[in-house]
Amino acid sequence: MKIQRKPEWLRKRANPGDQAGMRKLLGELRLNTVCQQALCPNISECFSCGQATFLILGRNCTRLCSFCNVEKQAPLPVDHDEPGRVAEAVCRLKLSHAVITSPTRDDLSDGGAAVYAATVSAIRKESPGTRIELLVPDMQGDIASLAVVALSRPDIIAHNVETVPCLYHIRSGADYRRSLEVLKNSKELAPEIKTKSGIMLGMGEVELDVLEVFRDLRSVGCDYLSIGQYLAPSRAHYPVQEFVTPERFGELQRAALESGFLHVESGPYVRSSYHAAQYA
């Protein structure tokens, strides 16, 4: 079922004028953001406040998820100067909390883990007071690669399950149990580091499936959770099946907190890195 018209609570408008300063900085430093690549509806709000989620390891993903707008082309070679430029951006923006993510790079033997670690190191050197959150791909479940990330000592390791198990056919190349293992192994490798995940609603899931995801995430020690509305980037992407009401998001937030998460952000416009500094 395709829903064409967005409800009243999903009509946030982007203002290019609010984005000008951030876009200029990103252009100068030759940096990418998931805000731009994923067509995030919060981009004007975040860019105007000097917030951005940095996309390292290029803009091209090696997987073909039907809900995601990140480009699906052959990845470019790793840019080993990129971590330093990210650190410079963090300093210039005076970020108290920086979120770093990447496309999935199955073409790299370590899934990009070394670049994540180098980025943490560069930020720690230039802005030691900044909290660092890494939103990592599954790295094909390779524990050695994940250990490189964990040993870099970010403050948060995040990995999104994205949806319920029965809908994983829209996550080409992903595996629900593998994603849970990423979170489980992260906690076992570095118990002091908080772990975080995110799920999108409105893709055809039912409530029992969502509550099962909450239980599964808690069973692997996941500390934080984001719950947001899926919005199809274009008509060519997986279609929205339902627009979930703000009231329902509130109910699910309460259910998630009751299941033991330390902090939950839940709402139509919530994304995994939206208001990331509020997770504590």
Secondary structure, 3 states (H helix, E strand, C coil): CCCCCCCHHHCCCCCHHHHHHHHHHHHHHCCEEHHHHCCCCCHHHHHHCCCCEEECCCCECCCCCCCCCCECCCCCCCCCCHHHHHHHHHHHHCCCEEEEECCCCCCCCCCCHHHHHHHHHHHHHHCCCCEEEEECCCHHHCHHHHHHHHHCCCCEEECCCECCHHHHHHCCCCCHHHHHHHHHHHHHHCCCCEEEEEEEECCCCCHHHHHHHHHHHHHCCCCEEEEEECCCCCCCCCCCCCCCCHHHHHHHHHHHHHCCCCEEEECCCCCCCCCHHHCC
